[in-house]
Amino acid sequence: MNLIFLGPPGVGKGTQAKLLCEKYSILHLSTGDLLRSEIIEKTEIGNLAKSFIDKGELATDDVLLKMMNNRLKKDDAQNGYLLDGFPRTIPQAHGLELTMKQIGHKIDSVISLIADEDELINRLVNRGLKSGRSDDSIEIIRNRQQIYWNQTSPLLNYYEAMNLLINVDGIGKISDINNEIVRIVNQYA
């Protein structure tokens, strides 16, 4: 089972992805986690990505496609995965399709978590206060939200046209949201 999670920053993609991956024993591939790992290891990709992230911008399509192309070819990705935070743009989606075709994979479903923007901003501000994450300041949060709506939201139409998109309300109890996602995945994936 190969899934994509979409949704604006703060909607709970990471939380729900981890729960879903545990349930189905599939790999959780979070672009944010992969990038943070690259940054910590001071790889070429990590250093380049850090220069964007520190400004509240997204890493470029080329950087992310190279990173994901390498990651999806590893042995542990052959039994299913959930892509969390990737693709973010139409060119990334096209690049992902090419990579998947080359390695014989396909996307089963694209789950889009949706929520009110103001609630998401409050969630992220609180997360930043608790975790000390440098990318959770109010200015960077607003910028990330704007980037999502400008660059990533076109993927909703893209995957809807491919009959892969499933919308799920991302506001509520974590367990209720997870139960809805599991119900949908069992039905469509």
N, C-alpha and C positions, 0 to 999 in steps of 0.2 A: 504494500500500500504506500503510495507516494502522494503526499498532500502539500498544499501551500496554504499558509495563514496570511491574510491581509488585514489591515486595520491601522488606524492612526496611532501615534505614540501614546501609550498609557491605557490602551483599551484592554490589556490583559492577555495579549498574544502569548507572551512567554509563559505565564502561569498556566494557561489552558494547553499550550503545546506540551509542556512537561507532563501534565496529567494524561493527555491523550497518548503520548509516546510510551508512557509506562503501561497503560492499558493494553496497547496493541504491540508492545515490544518492538517499536520502530525507533529509528535514530532521530533525535531532535537536532536539527541544524539551524541554529540561530545565527543570523548574519552578525548581529551585535556581539554575541559571544565569540564567534570566529574572529571577528575584527579585533576585539579586545585581546584575544590570545595572540594574534599576530603583532599587536602593539607591544604587549608585554615581552614577547620574544624578540622585539626590535627587528623583525623581518623587513624586507623591502616593501612588501604590501602593507605591513603594519605602520611603518614610518610615513608612508604616503597617506594612508587612511587617517592617521592621527592629525595630520595637518588640516584635513577637512572637518573631522569630528570636533576638534577644539573650537571651531568657528560655528558649530551647530549645523554644518552642512553634511550632506551625504557623500560617502566615497563615490568615486566615478564608476560608471558602468564597466569600463575596462578592468578596473581593479577588482570589483566584485565578481565579474564573470571569470576572471582568471582564478580567483580564490575558490569559487564554487565549482568550476570545472575540475580543478585538482581534487577537491573534497569529494565530489560525487563519484569519482573513479576509485576511491578506496574501498577495500573489501567490506568494511562494516556498513557501507551504504547500499549494499546490493540486496538487502532484505527488506527495504522500505525505510522511508524517512518523511519527516515533516519539515518543510522549509519555512522558517519563521523570519520574516523581514526581507525575503528575497523571493521573487524579483520585486523591484520598486518602480521600474519604468518599463515602457513598451520595448525599448531596445534590449533591456535585460531579459524580458520574457522571450523575445526572439532568440537571444543567445542561449537561454536555458533550453529552449526547444531543440536547438542544434546540438547542444551537449547531450541532452537526453536521448535524442535520436541516435547519436554516435555510440552511446553505451547501452542502448536497448531498453530505456526506461520510458515511462509515460506518467503524466499527472492524472490521478484518479478524481480528485476534487480540490476546489479552491474555496476555503472557508473565509469569509469576510466578517470580522467582528466589528459591529457598529455601535456608536455611542455619541452622546452630546459633547461638543467640543469643550465647553466650559467645565464640565465635570472632569474631562480628561486632563485639562490643564491643572485643576486642583489636585487630582491624583498624583500627577508628576511632581508638582511643587512639594507635596508631602513626602513623596518617595525621595526626592533630593535632600530634604531636611533630615530624613532618617538614615540614608545611605551615604550621603556626602558625594554623590555622583556629580561630576563637573558639568555634565550635559543636561542637568535638571534645574537650571536657573530659569526664571520666568521668561527672559529674553530668548534664550535658546529654545525653550519649549515652544513659544509662539512661532519661532522660525521653523522648527521641525514640523509643527502642525501645518503651517503654510506650505512647506515643501511637500508634505504628504498630499495635500489637496491639489496642488498644482501638478506634481509629477507622478504620484502613485495612483490616485483615484481613477485615472483613465484605464488602469488594469481591470477595474470592476466591469466596465463595458466590454473590454477585450475578452475576459474569461466568461462573461455572461454569453457573448456571441458564440463561444465554443461549448456552451452548455455545461460548464464546469463550476460556475459560481453558486455558492450557497451563503446567504446572509444570516447572521446570528446576532441577536442583541447582546452586546458585551457588558451591559449594566445589570447588576443583580448579584445574587449569591454565587460564589465561585462554583459550588456544587451544582446549582441549577443550570448555570451556563454550560458546564461540562456535560451534564446529562443531555442537554439539547444537542450539543455537538456530537456526542456518541450516538444518539438516536439518528442524526442525519448521516453520519459516517457509515453506520450500519446499513442505512437505506441506500446510499448512493455510491459508496466506494467499493 
